[in-house]
Each structure stands twice: as structure tokens, then as C-alpha cells.
């Protein structure tokens, strides 16, 4: 948290270090939560200061996976208002970010097969104007690697692990879906398309990008991208 950062380093360095850490976590596919004194004045007041509004918005602009309240909701006089204000700021800020442009102008360097596959998945989804991406994942890594690019396309993270399913709730843009194990890639993709239609109410003709690993039970083996059209 920024509270710990403020103890370990000079206060004037905190904003720059915060931005660096958010960027670094994103590129590594790590979840990053920005917290501490985001709406501190709302512990005692019904409205946040303009500086706090900007602080929350900048955390969203920088690419935080999530933003978090602490004392404002735990011990403040206006916990519901604090949550509502934070949600409204985040939603409005998200609507102002041009994610497609950000993705196309990213200077990210691919250094592994996983990097290349996850980046290509997002690029393909943008190019074909897909309605969603379905990432089949054992450990959650596939969904997180796709999520890090902040692609302007919804992501479904299909996993057989309840633990991974819960964790994926904190990954940006990911809707986690708990599913059973499948005997083949064809069966997996069939169920992936079915889930995509259920979750996002897809229509006939909508494109869906599917990604995952060949069925072999190994973690970190993302090596397939496929585009399907809803029929």
C-alpha cells in the first residue's frame, strides 16, 4: 500500500514509484491494487475533495487492477457514500480511456511464446471486432496474461479450479467461469462458445476469440488461438 511506501521512501517519491509499480505489475500479468487514503476526507465528510477525485481517477488511468478503500468504509461516517463515489469515479474514468489506441501504441516487448500468444489474442480480438475473448486456464495465468494488455474486449476466464476462479475476480476485465475438465480441445471450445453466449448474450454472427493450451494437464502451456463465429 502507499502507506507502507510513504514509510520506506520520501513522500515526494511515492507518486512516481506508484506509477512505476503499477506499470511493472501490469507487464508481468500481476494483479495490482491501489489503496490508502484514496478518499480519506470521507471518514468525516460526505463528499471527497477534488484532489481525492483526481487521485482515484489517476489510479484507474495508470491501469490498476482494482482500487480499494480502508478507513473510509471500515470506520468512516459515510461508508456507503464512499463506495458509491469511488465506483462512480472509476466508471466515468474508464469510459474516457481509449483502450484500443492504448493497446495499438503500447511499447510492450514480447519475450516468450506466452507473451506472443497473449498479445496476438488481444490484437486479433481488436482486428476482428470480437465481442469477447475466452481464455481457458488451469492456473489463471492465461487470463491474466491477456488481461494485462487492457484490451477493450471482455474476457471470460474458464477454469476448473475454484481457487483460481475466485482469484480471477481481481483481474482487470475478466469474468471468471468455473467449469468441468474437458476431454479434448474441440469439446472445450464448444463449451467455451456456449458460456460466452450465456454470459454476454451474444448474437448470431458475433466473433469470439478463444485461447488456451492443448489438453495435457500442464500449467503455463498456452499455445492456441482460434476465432469462432456465433451461429
Buried (B, 14 or more C-beta within 10 A) or exposed (E): EBEEBBEEEEEEEBBEBBBEBBEEBBBEBBBBBBBBBBBBBBBEBEEBEEEBBEBBBBBBBBBBBBBBBBBBBEEBEBBEBBBEBBEEBBEEBEEEBEBEEBBEEEEEEEEEEBBEBBBBBBBBBBEBEBBBBBBBBBBBBBBBBBBBBBBBBBBBBBBBBEEBBEBBEBBBBBBBBBBEEBEEBEEBBEBBBEBBBEBBEBEEEBBBBBBBBEBEEEEBBBEBBBBBEBE
